[in-house]
Amino acid sequence: MIARNLRRAAVAVGALVVLLTGTAGTATASGGIVYGPEWRKIVNAETGFCVDIRQQDGPDVPGSRAQQWNCTGVDEQHWLPTPVPGLSNIFTFTEGRNHLCLDVHLASGDPGTVLQQWPCNGTAAQQWEIRSTNEIVSQVNFQCMDTTSRNKGTVLMQWPCNGNLAQRWVLKKF
């Protein structure tokens, strides 16, 4: 019940942000893909696993790492893509359990830096380009969201974009 109310509040806030920024409630990523203020799961094209927040790190704790996991529909796998005002094809991703943002740890530009959840702050570490190639690209250093393994539970990181399926992600409606 609480989670559902929090999700509704986040959608309402997302809709308000969209209205205040002058857009019509949706944003178009490259390739003509339209994302509105609704929850999505982010699915790896190679493994079929969803972006998830590690339970072992404490799902409500800032700094908990993102991982790939079976798509079960839990709140930790709900992501709200919100357009960044004034930037084409750039989004933030807010997580559905505690409404923290997908973030590059310490805003590091180093390849292999882990992805985590962190309080939303509007920095480049929380801004992601969704490319028509299904790559999700950090705006810190323009590296791709990547997984180093096909195994469930593998922590996600940023890595130079190389076209591998491990760097291809699909945003799907629940």
Secondary structure, DSSP 8 states (H G I E B T S, - for coil): -HHHHHHHHHHHHHHHHHHHTT--S-EEETTTEEE-SS-EEEEETTT--EEEE-GGG-TTSTT-BEEEE-----GGG-EEEEE-TT-TTEEEEEETTT--EEEEGGG--STT-BEEEE----SGGG-EEE-TTS-EEETTT--EEEES-SSTT-BEEEE-----GGG-EEEEE-
